Amino acid sequence: MQQINHSRIPIRLQNQVLSCLRQYLSLANQFFHTEFFEPKIEYKNKGSIAGSALLNKWQIQLNRSMLIENQLLFINEVIPHELAHLITFKQYGRVKPHGPEWQYVMMTVFNCQPKRTHRFVLPSTIQKKRYRYTCQCQTHLLTTIRHNRIQNQHAKYFCKSCHALLQLDKNDSNNPQ
């Protein structure tokens, strides 16, 4: 299996990102009869987060590893998603992140499905540990972040089905005792 260098993004991919960004920016400019300027693009590795829009900085951060491993599929899904957050912020102010205004920009302006989450193959560099928690009706696999929040008594999580408090499964050998 070929080892992928996740520290450098090929120029070809950077150009495809910019091309996609400019295409959707042009659609927004035409639709809203304005001139949104091009946001700054920054490449970072942020675990399983594909991208994020920094509203006040007018910036889009993209997951470098996910971009390299998923390429055009990633670009065509993440760029309009994050740009829609910026456009929504400029047009409507601070609103619910994936609320009706963002969905309107995605569907009407960009002609894209307004999906909140991605299903990209996670980079081989990300090995997520999951902690098994139980409730009255099922088993839940929680991320290390959520597990630590529970352990440090900063958060409680409840099952969406039975509404019971999630409890660490003491019988799971993978969970710390």
C-alpha positions as CSV (number, residue, x, y, z in Angstrom):
1,M,0.0,0.0,0.0
2,Q,1.3,3.4,-1.0
3,Q,2.1,5.8,1.8
4,I,0.4,9.2,1.4
5,N,2.2,12.4,2.4
6,H,-0.4,14.4,4.3
7,S,1.9,17.4,5.0
8,R,1.8,18.8,1.5
9,I,-1.2,19.3,-0.8
10,P,-0.5,18.9,-4.5
11,I,-0.9,22.1,-6.5
12,R,-3.5,20.4,-8.7
13,L,-5.7,19.8,-5.6
14,Q,-5.2,23.4,-4.4
15,N,-6.3,24.7,-7.8
16,Q,-9.3,22.4,-7.8
17,V,-10.3,23.8,-4.4
18,L,-10.0,27.4,-5.6
19,S,-11.8,26.7,-8.9
20,C,-14.8,25.1,-7.0
21,L,-14.8,28.0,-4.4
22,R,-14.8,30.6,-7.2
23,Q,-17.6,28.8,-9.0
24,Y,-19.9,28.8,-6.0
25,L,-18.8,32.3,-5.0
26,S,-19.9,33.5,-8.5
27,L,-23.3,31.9,-8.0
28,A,-23.7,33.7,-4.7
29,N,-22.6,37.0,-6.1
30,Q,-25.1,36.7,-9.0
31,F,-28.0,35.5,-6.8
32,F,-27.6,38.2,-4.1
33,H,-26.4,41.0,-6.6
34,T,-23.3,41.7,-4.5
35,E,-19.6,41.1,-4.5
36,F,-18.5,38.7,-1.8
37,F,-14.8,38.6,-1.7
38,E,-12.9,35.3,-1.8
39,P,-12.4,33.8,1.6
40,K,-9.0,32.7,2.8
41,I,-8.5,28.9,2.6
42,E,-6.4,27.2,5.3
43,Y,-5.4,23.5,5.3
44,K,-5.3,21.8,8.7
45,N,-5.8,18.4,10.2
46,K,-8.7,18.3,12.6
47,G,-9.5,14.7,13.2
48,S,-12.8,13.8,11.6
49,I,-13.9,17.4,10.9
50,A,-13.9,17.8,7.1
51,G,-14.0,21.6,7.2
52,S,-15.1,24.6,9.2
53,A,-16.1,28.2,8.4
54,L,-14.6,30.9,10.6
55,L,-17.3,33.5,10.1
56,N,-15.7,36.6,11.5
57,K,-12.4,35.9,9.8
58,W,-14.1,35.1,6.4
59,Q,-12.0,31.9,6.3
60,I,-12.5,28.3,5.4
61,Q,-10.4,25.6,7.1
62,L,-10.2,22.2,5.3
63,N,-8.9,18.9,6.7
64,R,-5.7,18.4,4.7
65,S,-5.7,14.6,5.1
66,M,-9.3,14.1,4.2
67,L,-8.8,16.3,1.1
68,I,-5.8,14.3,-0.1
69,E,-7.6,10.9,0.5
70,N,-11.0,11.9,-0.9
71,Q,-10.0,14.6,-3.5
72,L,-12.9,15.7,-5.8
73,L,-15.6,14.1,-3.8
74,F,-14.3,16.1,-0.8
75,I,-14.0,19.3,-2.7
76,N,-17.4,19.1,-4.3
77,E,-19.1,18.5,-1.0
78,V,-17.2,20.5,1.6
79,I,-16.5,23.7,-0.3
80,P,-20.1,24.6,-1.0
81,H,-21.0,23.5,2.5
82,E,-18.5,25.8,4.2
83,L,-19.0,28.7,1.8
84,A,-22.7,28.5,2.4
85,H,-22.0,29.1,6.1
86,L,-20.0,32.3,5.2
87,I,-22.6,33.6,2.8
88,T,-25.4,32.9,5.3
89,F,-23.6,34.8,7.9
90,K,-23.1,37.8,5.6
91,Q,-26.7,37.8,4.4
92,Y,-28.6,36.9,7.6
93,G,-26.2,37.4,10.5
94,R,-25.7,34.8,13.2
95,V,-28.3,32.1,12.7
96,K,-28.5,28.4,13.5
97,P,-25.5,26.8,11.7
98,H,-27.5,24.3,9.6
99,G,-30.8,26.1,9.9
100,P,-33.3,27.3,7.2
101,E,-31.1,30.2,6.0
102,W,-28.1,27.9,5.4
103,Q,-30.3,25.3,3.8
104,Y,-31.8,28.0,1.5
105,V,-28.3,29.0,0.4
106,M,-27.3,25.4,-0.2
107,M,-30.4,24.4,-2.1
108,T,-31.5,27.6,-3.9
109,V,-28.3,29.4,-4.5
110,F,-25.8,26.5,-4.9
111,N,-28.3,23.8,-6.0
112,C,-26.7,21.3,-3.5
113,Q,-28.1,18.9,-1.0
114,P,-27.9,20.5,2.5
115,K,-26.2,17.7,4.3
116,R,-24.9,18.4,7.8
117,T,-22.3,15.6,8.0
118,H,-20.0,13.8,5.6
119,R,-19.4,10.1,5.0
120,F,-15.8,10.3,3.8
121,V,-13.3,7.7,4.5
122,L,-11.4,8.9,7.5
123,P,-7.6,9.3,6.9
124,S,-5.5,6.3,7.9
125,T,-3.8,8.7,10.3
126,I,-7.0,8.9,12.4
127,Q,-7.6,6.0,14.7
128,K,-10.5,6.9,16.9
129,K,-10.9,5.2,20.2
130,R,-14.6,4.7,21.2
131,Y,-15.9,4.0,24.7
132,R,-18.9,1.8,25.2
133,Y,-21.7,3.3,27.1
134,T,-25.1,1.8,27.8
135,C,-28.6,3.0,28.6
136,Q,-31.9,1.1,29.1
137,C,-32.3,0.2,25.4
138,Q,-29.0,0.1,23.6
139,T,-25.2,0.4,23.5
140,H,-23.6,3.7,22.5
141,L,-20.0,4.3,21.3
142,L,-18.7,7.6,22.5
143,T,-15.7,9.5,21.4
144,T,-12.7,10.2,23.7
145,I,-13.8,13.8,24.0
146,R,-17.3,12.9,25.2
147,H,-15.9,10.2,27.5
148,N,-13.5,12.7,29.1
149,R,-16.3,15.2,29.5
150,I,-18.3,12.6,31.4
151,Q,-15.3,11.5,33.5
152,N,-14.5,15.1,34.4
153,Q,-18.1,15.8,35.3
154,H,-18.4,18.5,32.6
155,A,-21.2,16.8,30.7
156,K,-24.0,14.2,30.9
157,Y,-25.3,12.4,27.8
158,F,-28.7,10.9,27.4
159,C,-30.1,8.4,25.0
160,K,-32.3,10.0,22.3
161,S,-34.6,6.9,22.4
162,C,-35.2,6.0,26.0
163,H,-33.9,9.3,27.5
164,A,-31.8,7.4,30.1
165,L,-28.5,8.7,31.3
166,L,-25.6,7.0,29.5
167,Q,-23.4,4.8,31.8
168,L,-19.9,3.5,31.1
169,D,-20.1,-0.2,30.3
170,K,-17.9,-1.8,33.0
171,N,-18.1,-5.2,31.3
172,D,-16.4,-4.0,28.1
173,S,-12.7,-5.1,28.3
174,N,-11.8,-2.1,26.0
175,N,-13.1,0.4,28.5
176,P,-10.8,1.5,31.3
177,Q,-11.8,0.2,34.7
